[in-house]
């Protein structure tokens, strides 16, 4: 089988406390800071000045965001998570795309995301700790905005919608603890290679055969994905240019209990909607013929940019285009031992963990 690739494509906390409000009787935005107690009339760098036709009162807008925040998406499949502020995208229509620079888009998205965070904090009455929930917006605002813009081909509306969906999801989701995903961790589904891919990024291995759709809920699958991706990203070294990972989905030995359309859809949409430009290549290793049916159902949900990162491989040579063969474990035909695969929770593993985790769990209970 030949290698095939899918075609397609602050200081402090002042800014988090800033409350953007618009008066229906005025034509400018006001930003108030609790630290200074002053109000300054300024034009937003991201939008044209507010007007009675395009804005509502501050009370109405705050109420809208409060309602919006309580309907936060629980997963990347929840696309109808709320309404946007009227006129948010109009600024992007005022200028030709050819006249906009990448920095223009980044600064626009950064300003809009800051507004969203300020409104979220207002709607939550100070109960949201944005420093813990979305530290990347505070620590790496430009880089985060660049990721979402690249991931959605510099479409401002799509980039902002998905970034806001990510902010809402993070602010309304508790940190995943190992106790929340005991079943999945026992089944040994996700591993990290000790070595890196050809780009210098981490390699996350998912053993599909260790997944049992009858024993694992979609909710736990979402939590496992969150836990695994956060740990994988935590191993990246941006100073060395490593900001993306390789995901190796091992489909070898896939059984009917492991054929889970919803799990696959969540995995792919997680990468696309919540973690754009965090995965350089997603390798489908030794996909059986029956997998084609599942892939046909999931593929239409993905953008061309996401599909272009999919690589179907069935030989070590094909897989070697992404990860050097010398860095691949023996189970993939590489030169290193399987013990170079580390469980995502860093616990010890043995050979049976790589052969069928759910089978060993079931056998241990009988």
C-alpha positions as CSV (number, residue, x, y, z in Angstrom):
1,X,0.0,0.0,0.0
2,X,1.4,3.3,-1.0
3,X,1.5,6.4,1.1
4,X,-1.6,8.5,0.6
5,X,-2.2,12.0,1.9
6,X,-5.6,13.6,2.0
7,X,-5.9,16.4,-0.5
8,X,-6.8,19.9,0.4
9,X,-5.6,22.3,1.2
10,X,0.2,42.7,30.1
11,X,0.8,43.6,32.2
12,X,-0.8,42.4,35.4
13,X,-4.5,41.8,35.2
14,X,-5.6,45.2,34.0
15,X,-6.7,43.9,30.6
16,X,-8.6,41.0,32.1
17,X,-10.6,43.3,34.3
18,X,-11.3,45.9,31.6
19,X,-15.0,46.0,30.9
20,X,-16.0,47.1,27.4
21,X,-19.4,48.8,27.3
22,X,-21.3,50.8,24.7
23,X,-24.0,53.3,25.4
24,X,-26.9,53.4,22.9
25,X,-26.9,57.2,23.1
26,X,-23.2,57.6,22.3
27,X,-21.0,56.8,19.4
28,X,-17.9,55.7,21.1
29,X,-16.8,52.8,23.3
30,X,-15.8,53.2,27.0
31,X,-13.2,51.1,28.7
32,X,-13.2,51.3,32.5
33,X,-10.5,50.0,34.8
34,X,-11.2,49.2,38.4
35,X,-7.5,49.9,39.3
36,X,-7.7,53.5,38.1
37,X,-11.4,54.2,38.5
38,X,-11.2,56.3,35.3
39,X,-13.1,56.1,32.1
40,X,-11.5,56.9,28.8
41,X,-13.4,57.3,25.6
42,X,-11.5,55.4,22.9
43,X,-12.1,53.8,19.6
44,X,-11.7,50.1,19.6
45,X,-8.7,49.0,17.4
46,X,-10.7,46.1,16.2
47,X,-13.9,47.7,15.1
48,X,-15.5,50.9,13.9
49,X,-16.8,53.1,16.6
50,X,-20.0,51.9,18.3
51,X,-23.3,53.3,17.2
52,X,-26.9,53.1,18.3
53,X,-27.7,50.9,15.3
54,X,-25.0,48.3,15.9
55,X,-24.8,48.1,19.7
56,X,-27.0,47.7,22.8
57,X,-26.8,49.1,26.3
58,X,-24.1,47.8,28.6
59,X,-26.7,46.0,30.7
60,X,-28.1,44.2,27.7
61,X,-24.7,43.2,26.4
62,X,-23.6,41.9,29.8
63,X,-26.8,39.9,30.1
64,X,-26.2,38.5,26.7
65,X,-22.7,37.3,27.6
66,X,-24.0,35.9,30.8
67,X,-26.5,33.7,28.9
68,X,-23.8,33.0,26.3
69,X,-21.3,31.8,28.9
70,X,-23.7,29.4,30.6
71,X,-24.3,27.6,27.3
72,X,-20.6,26.9,26.8
73,X,-19.7,24.1,24.5
74,X,-18.8,20.8,26.2
75,X,-17.0,19.4,23.2
76,X,-15.9,20.6,19.7
77,X,-19.2,19.2,18.3
78,X,-21.3,21.8,20.2
79,X,-21.2,24.4,17.4
80,X,-24.3,26.4,18.4
81,X,-22.8,27.6,21.8
82,X,-24.3,31.1,21.7
83,X,-24.7,34.3,19.8
84,X,-22.0,36.8,18.8
85,X,-22.1,40.5,19.5
86,X,-23.8,42.3,16.7
87,X,-21.3,43.9,14.3
88,X,-18.2,42.0,15.6
89,X,-17.2,40.8,12.1
90,X,-18.0,44.0,10.2
91,X,-14.5,45.4,10.6
92,X,-13.2,42.5,8.5
93,X,-15.5,43.4,5.7
94,X,-14.4,47.1,5.5
95,X,-11.0,46.3,4.1
96,X,-9.9,44.2,1.2
97,X,-8.2,41.0,2.3
98,X,-5.3,42.0,0.0
99,X,-4.8,45.2,1.9
100,X,-4.6,43.5,5.3
101,X,-1.4,42.2,6.7
102,X,-1.0,39.2,8.9
103,X,-0.2,41.5,11.8
104,X,-3.5,43.3,11.2
105,X,-5.4,40.1,11.6
106,X,-3.4,39.0,14.7
107,X,-4.0,42.3,16.5
108,X,-7.7,42.3,15.5
109,X,-8.2,38.8,16.9
110,X,-6.2,39.6,20.0
111,X,-8.4,42.6,20.7
112,X,-11.6,40.7,20.1
113,X,-10.5,37.8,22.3
114,X,-9.6,40.2,25.1
115,X,-13.1,41.6,24.9
116,X,-14.5,38.2,25.2
117,X,-12.4,37.4,28.2
118,X,-13.5,40.6,29.9
119,X,-17.1,39.9,29.3
120,X,-16.8,36.3,30.5
121,X,-15.3,37.6,33.7
122,X,-18.1,40.1,34.1
123,X,-20.7,37.5,33.4
124,X,-19.2,35.1,35.9
125,X,-19.1,37.8,38.6
126,X,-15.4,37.2,39.2
127,X,-15.6,33.4,39.7
128,X,-13.5,32.7,36.6
129,X,-9.7,32.5,37.1
130,X,-8.6,33.2,33.6
131,X,-4.9,32.9,34.6
132,X,-5.5,29.2,35.2
133,X,-8.1,28.5,32.6
134,X,-6.6,30.1,29.5
135,X,-3.0,31.0,30.4
136,X,-1.9,31.0,26.7
137,X,-4.0,34.1,26.0
138,X,-2.1,35.9,28.7
139,X,1.3,34.4,28.1
140,X,1.3,34.0,24.3
141,X,-1.5,36.1,22.9
142,X,0.0,36.7,19.5
143,X,1.1,33.1,19.0
144,X,-2.3,31.8,20.0
145,X,-4.1,34.2,17.7
146,X,-1.7,33.2,14.9
147,X,-2.6,29.6,15.4
148,X,-6.3,30.1,15.1
149,X,-5.9,32.4,12.1
150,X,-3.6,29.9,10.2
151,X,-5.9,27.0,11.2
152,X,-8.9,28.7,9.6
153,X,-7.0,30.2,6.6
154,X,-7.1,33.8,8.0
155,X,-10.9,33.9,7.9
156,X,-11.6,36.3,10.7
157,X,-15.1,35.2,11.4
158,X,-14.2,31.5,11.7
159,X,-11.0,32.2,13.6
160,X,-12.9,34.3,16.2
161,X,-15.8,31.9,16.5
162,X,-13.5,29.0,17.2
163,X,-11.2,30.9,19.5
164,X,-14.2,32.1,21.5
165,X,-15.5,28.6,21.6
166,X,-12.2,27.5,23.0
167,X,-12.2,30.2,25.7
168,X,-15.7,29.3,26.7
169,X,-14.9,25.7,26.9
170,X,-11.8,26.2,29.0
171,X,-13.5,28.7,31.3
172,X,-16.4,26.3,31.9
173,X,-14.5,23.1,32.2
174,X,-12.7,21.9,35.2
175,X,-9.1,20.6,34.9
176,X,-9.1,17.0,34.1
177,X,-7.7,14.9,36.9
178,X,-6.5,11.3,36.5
179,X,-9.4,10.2,38.7
180,X,-11.8,11.5,36.0
181,X,-10.4,9.1,33.4
182,X,-9.4,6.0,35.4
183,X,-11.0,3.6,32.9
184,X,-9.2,5.0,30.0
185,X,-5.9,5.2,31.8
186,X,-6.2,1.6,32.9
187,X,-6.9,0.6,29.2
188,X,-3.6,2.1,28.1
189,X,-4.9,4.0,25.1
190,X,-2.4,6.9,24.8
191,X,1.4,7.0,24.9
192,X,4.2,9.4,24.2
193,X,7.4,8.4,22.4
194,X,10.6,9.3,24.2
195,X,12.0,10.4,20.9
196,X,10.8,13.2,18.6
197,X,9.5,13.4,15.1
198,X,11.4,14.9,12.2
199,X,10.2,18.4,13.1
200,X,11.4,18.1,16.7
201,X,7.9,17.8,18.0
202,X,6.5,15.1,20.4
203,X,4.8,12.0,19.1
204,X,1.5,11.0,20.7
205,X,0.5,7.4,20.0
206,X,-3.2,6.4,20.3
207,X,-3.9,2.6,20.4
208,X,-7.4,2.4,18.9
209,X,-7.6,-1.4,19.7
210,X,-7.5,-0.6,23.4
211,X,-10.7,1.5,23.2
212,X,-14.0,-0.1,24.1
213,X,-17.0,1.9,23.0
214,X,-19.2,-0.1,25.3
215,X,-17.2,0.7,28.4
216,X,-16.2,4.3,27.7
217,X,-18.6,7.2,27.4
218,X,-18.0,10.1,24.9
219,X,-17.7,12.4,27.9
220,X,-14.7,10.4,29.2
221,X,-13.2,10.3,25.7
222,X,-13.3,14.1,25.6
223,X,-11.7,14.3,29.0
224,X,-9.0,11.8,27.9
225,X,-8.3,13.9,24.8
226,X,-8.0,17.1,26.8
227,X,-5.7,15.4,29.4
228,X,-3.5,13.9,26.7
229,X,-3.2,17.0,24.4
230,X,-2.4,19.2,27.4
231,X,0.4,16.8,28.5
232,X,1.7,16.5,24.9
233,X,1.8,20.3,24.4
234,X,3.5,20.6,27.8
235,X,6.5,18.6,26.3
236,X,7.0,21.1,23.4
237,X,9.9,23.5,23.4
238,X,8.9,26.6,21.5
239,X,12.5,28.0,21.8
240,X,13.5,25.2,19.5
241,X,10.7,25.8,17.1
242,X,8.6,22.8,18.4
243,X,5.0,23.9,18.5
244,X,3.3,21.0,16.8
245,X,3.1,17.3,17.5
246,X,2.6,14.2,15.4
247,X,-0.4,12.0,16.3
248,X,0.0,8.4,15.5
249,X,-3.4,6.6,15.5
250,X,-2.5,2.9,15.5
251,X,-5.4,1.0,13.9
252,X,-3.7,-2.3,13.6
253,X,-5.8,-5.1,15.1
254,X,-8.9,-2.9,15.3
255,X,-11.8,-5.0,16.6
256,X,-15.6,-4.3,16.3
257,X,-15.7,-3.2,20.0
258,X,-13.2,-0.4,19.1
259,X,-15.0,0.9,16.0
260,X,-16.3,4.2,17.4
261,X,-17.5,6.9,15.0
262,X,-18.1,9.4,17.7
263,X,-14.7,8.9,19.3
264,X,-13.0,9.4,16.0
265,X,-15.1,12.5,15.2
266,X,-14.2,14.0,18.6
267,X,-10.5,13.3,18.1
268,X,-10.3,15.0,14.7
269,X,-12.6,18.0,15.6
270,X,-10.6,18.5,18.8
271,X,-7.5,19.0,16.7
272,X,-9.3,21.2,14.2
273,X,-11.5,23.4,16.4
274,X,-9.8,23.6,19.8
275,X,-6.1,23.0,19.0
276,X,-5.5,24.3,15.5
277,X,-1.9,24.2,14.3
278,X,-0.9,22.0,17.2
279,X,-0.8,18.8,15.1
280,X,1.5,18.7,12.1
281,X,0.5,15.3,10.9
282,X,-2.0,12.7,12.0
283,X,-0.9,9.3,10.8
284,X,-3.5,6.5,10.4
285,X,-1.4,3.4,10.8
286,X,-2.5,0.1,9.1
287,X,-6.1,1.1,8.8
288,X,-8.2,-2.0,8.1
289,X,-10.7,-2.0,5.3
290,X,-13.7,-1.6,7.6
291,X,-12.1,1.7,8.8
292,X,-12.9,3.2,5.5
293,X,-16.6,3.1,6.3
294,X,-16.1,5.1,9.5
295,X,-13.7,7.5,7.8
296,X,-16.3,8.2,5.1
297,X,-18.7,9.3,7.9
298,X,-16.2,11.6,9.7
299,X,-14.3,13.1,6.7
300,X,-17.1,15.5,5.7
301,X,-16.9,17.2,9.1
302,X,-13.3,18.2,8.5
303,X,-11.9,21.2,6.7
304,X,-9.6,20.8,3.7
305,X,-6.7,22.1,5.9
306,X,-7.3,19.3,8.4
307,X,-7.7,16.6,5.8
308,X,-4.4,17.7,4.2
309,X,-2.6,16.7,7.4
310,X,-3.9,13.1,7.4
311,X,-1.4,10.4,6.3
312,X,-2.4,6.8,5.7
313,X,0.6,4.6,6.2
314,X,1.1,0.8,6.3
315,X,4.8,0.3,6.1
316,X,7.7,1.5,8.3
317,X,9.2,3.3,5.3
318,X,6.0,5.4,4.9
319,X,5.8,6.1,8.6
320,X,9.5,7.0,8.5
321,X,8.7,10.1,6.4
322,X,7.3,11.6,9.7
323,X,9.3,9.9,12.4
324,X,12.8,8.6,11.7
325,X,12.9,4.8,11.7
326,X,15.6,4.8,14.3
327,X,13.2,6.6,16.7
328,X,10.3,4.2,16.1
329,X,9.5,1.4,18.5
330,X,9.7,-2.2,17.3
331,X,5.9,-2.5,17.1
332,X,6.1,-0.1,14.2
333,X,9.1,-1.8,12.6
334,X,11.5,0.7,14.1
335,X,14.9,0.2,15.8
336,X,14.0,1.0,19.4
337,X,12.3,-1.1,22.0
338,X,8.6,-0.8,22.8
339,X,9.7,0.4,26.3
340,X,10.5,3.8,24.7
341,X,6.7,4.4,24.7
342,X,5.6,6.1,27.9
343,X,2.0,6.0,29.1
344,X,0.4,9.4,29.0
345,X,0.1,9.4,32.8
346,X,3.8,8.4,33.0
347,X,3.0,5.2,34.8
348,X,4.9,1.9,34.1
349,X,3.7,-0.3,31.3
350,X,4.4,-3.9,30.2
351,X,4.1,-5.6,26.8
352,X,0.4,-6.6,27.3
353,X,-0.5,-3.0,27.5
354,X,0.4,-2.6,23.9
355,X,-1.6,-5.6,22.8
356,X,-5.1,-4.9,24.0
357,X,-5.7,-2.8,27.1
358,X,-9.4,-3.3,27.4
359,X,-9.0,-7.1,27.0
360,X,-6.6,-7.2,30.0
361,X,-8.9,-5.0,32.1
362,X,-11.9,-7.3,31.3
363,X,-9.8,-10.4,32.0
364,X,-8.7,-9.0,35.4
365,X,-12.3,-8.4,36.5
366,X,-13.6,-11.8,35.6
